Amino acid sequence: MDSTGSNSSAEPARAARADIVVGLTSYNDARTIGAVVRAVEGGLSRYFESSAARIVLADARSADGTREAARAASSGALIEVDYPSPKAFAAVSYHGYPGRPAALRAILEAAQRLGARGCAVLDTALVSVTPEWIERLIGPVLTGGFDYVSPYFARRVNEGAITKGIVYPMFRALYGARLRQPAAAEFGCSARLVAHHLDQDFWDLEQAETGIDLWLAVAAACGEFRICEASLGARATSRDTPSDLSTTLAQVVGALFADVEHRVEIWQRTRKSIPVPVAGAVPEIAPAPVNVEGLIEAFRLGYRELRDIWTWVLPPRTIIELGRLVEMPPDRLRFDDRLWANIIYDFALGYSLRVLPQEHLLRSLTPLYSGWLASFVGQVDGAGLGEIEQRVEELCLGFEAEKRYLIARWRWPERLR
Amino acid sequence: MRRHANANDPLWYKDAVIYELPVKSFCDGNGDGIGDFRGLIEKLDYLENLGVTCLWLLPFFPSPLKDDGYDIADYTNVHPSYGTLEDFTKFLHAAHERGLRVAVELVLNHTSDQHPWFQRARSAAPGSPERDYYVWSDTDQKYKDARVIFPDGEESNWTWDPVAGAHYWHRFFHHQPDLNYDNPAVVREMLRVLDFWLDLGVDGFRLDAVPYLVEREGTSCENLSETHAVIGTIRAHVDAAGPGRMLLADANQLPADVRAYFGEGDECHMAYHFPVMPRMFMALHLEDRDPVVEVMERTPSIPETCQWALFLRNHDELTLETVTADERDYMYLAYSADQQGRLNAGIRRRLAPLVRNNRRRIELLNAILFSLPGTPVIYYGDEIGMGDNVYLGDRNGVRTPMHWNGDRNGGFSRADPPRLYSPVIMDAVYGYQAVNVEAQESDGASLLHWMRNMIRLRGLFRVFGRGSVEFLRPANRKVLAYVRSLEDDVVLCVANLSRTAQPAELDLTSFAGATPVEMLGYTEFPPITAAPYFLTLGPYGFYWFELQR
């Protein structure tokens, strides 16, 4: 592989063409980036030896020698791209990567300039990357005719629970694609989808800072693209989550709701969901115990303190049902799937109607989410991945069944206060 | 940065909901009793929240205001009562930030007699380029076949000017001399005016009184080919400035004549459909769909890139120029038995008083407005059911201050009430204490919320702005039914024009197998079969159905 070591964003235009581009997004990942680069190069040489490949590094101005570590680890296919500095935002993004939209755009632009047929993106804080990831993310594009490859990570019951309980069910019900982890930072895509992504109008939006990964998945799901999932095992990262639950929830769910608001014409015409094929076997992972007492207490406290705010978006029937749940003993606390779907849908509508400041509204969802998570954990505690997936599947069917409720409320909103 | 639908669509006007407002009437930001751009900026959140997508501003240019600003004395500035050019650019930027497009008036046909062009012309030598900016004659006997448009105010289209020692031509008031479009210098001047506002970022122009630009002996001096040539020149100029700018023709003519203002897609992008407006009111009062169906079926097809602008009410009288004499008499008896409400060939009332403040009728008319082929135009205040004052003279009774709340002056201005440019509506039924935005915001069942929901719902379906229309003919003529279609989207609209419940038996055999889903509540109705489809509609009730397969 050729060495460039350039730090010029114009460099890819002069570089040789590449069949494959693997984009790396980094930020103070000196400890881990070397292993990631080696794993990527290993994957490229093992599975795509006959294809010209480049690794494109988009570093967010790390101060710990991340770039140097990458160069040291690379055998020569590394291209470094610069991109505009991120603006200062009020909140730290949940993924801890400043300027992520600009970094991703720089990678996709480089892939387009290099004429890549397939492109994969990885975060260099990962400590679980193996060469097989490259094959799983790129292979379906180059040989299977797929345009978008979404990772499918094996997760314990409380890992990625916002995705399990909100993002995946709502994404699936609204956009019709059963992508289980649509907000993941890793993905693979075709040249056609790269062009489509670069043509989107959301790159410069402030909310893209936290929503870009999800929005790219939505853009793929809403277009005429072939989509699949790639089983990548567990996802482990060295980067600490810089935000608390409430902030993460507000950012992730806010990004989802913002996109829902923008794509009404599409999701109101999508009437069923379609399964997507999964490349690779999904490994079993050992269950881990979860302490739900704190979750239940947060739910009860929230009911006492935030019920008045909830009445701006939740109809009386829902408030009554929540009141009953609050009184339940912890071992019998169960959120009905219909109830949870309706709560999320009502929050999405309230977000769109701006009945309250959107940030306040989203943060008020936290205790409800805690209650739901306690209920969810209580139902699948100690279960294996298959049982968890089955329970999530039931929840998704609940979201799909209640989609009519969302559409009806969206089309003719009832002012509750 | 915000994200807006249709941001880059050059045909945005096909999906738009236009909101017409006079700056002077909307909100007074500096407390002098006259609405201004500062006040308007304060209310942009309200307009964005209402769901409208384009603001059409009535004239705000320097003017002696003898015709409410349509007598322009300077085309490239802002009347000091409404603010400054800087205020306008701030407003324009703030509107664009919210995804609201802005259309302004381009009064092509005439200027104020105070315009420097006219002052210069009347003193210039006959035959000189300056003199030729306007239409002069030694006699008032030329162009006798041209009608007088404002018979209540003018006896002739000619007025003697003692300074010039000649008669000058005016199709409207005598203080509004017509520009001479046979003079290429005039065309160049108007193109410079266009450039001025285009450069500022304006999205569209309403071409006022567009049929009257050119005069020829032996004709009505309306809709002449020479006039169309001028419009074609303007369109080419606008197109050359870049995509996404819209021209809206104000031609109060029959559809067949208005059709010409679209050209082959090379004149105006939009034109008002004047005749359908009075016929909607007529159909409602007659409880018979025929007036609407008949005029819509007589409406010629228009180029793909063009669009009709539909409205219920505007800043003028409810014009009856495009109906027959019998129909005009019927409309007067039905909607303005009181002579005070009549003006020129029309009725100077707002929507709510016209339908006697009947909420169901207001909703039904708006439902028809929003679902017929075209882009709806809402007149400010009609979204809350504002009333009018027929005793204010001319059309001023429908141009009173907007009602924002129940405070002094309806929240329109902090000025002492005598300083207001016009008294606010204060009667017991329509007064600002009873009818205002704040009160309706807090009432979930208010007309304002209903309008907001309807606008939002309409915005979800491009079929309303771009789809074809096919009228159905159920035996019961009190029921108006039509199908709108665009690609896979098919929407069935059914309206009961009667004050009593009505049955409808619809022939929907061509849609057999489809399931009607009522659009407001997303409720499935029984599937369509080869048999007649039965519906029952409540008084003034209406349905919009998606026909899903």
Interface residues (C-beta under 8 A of the other chain):
Chain A: D201 F202 D204 L205 E206 H262 V264 E265 Q268 R271 R354 R404 I407 A408 R411 W412 P413 E414 R415 L416
Chain B: M1 R2 R3 A5 A7 N8 N49 G444 H449 N453 R456 L457 L460 F461 R462 M519 L520 G521 Y522 T523 Q548
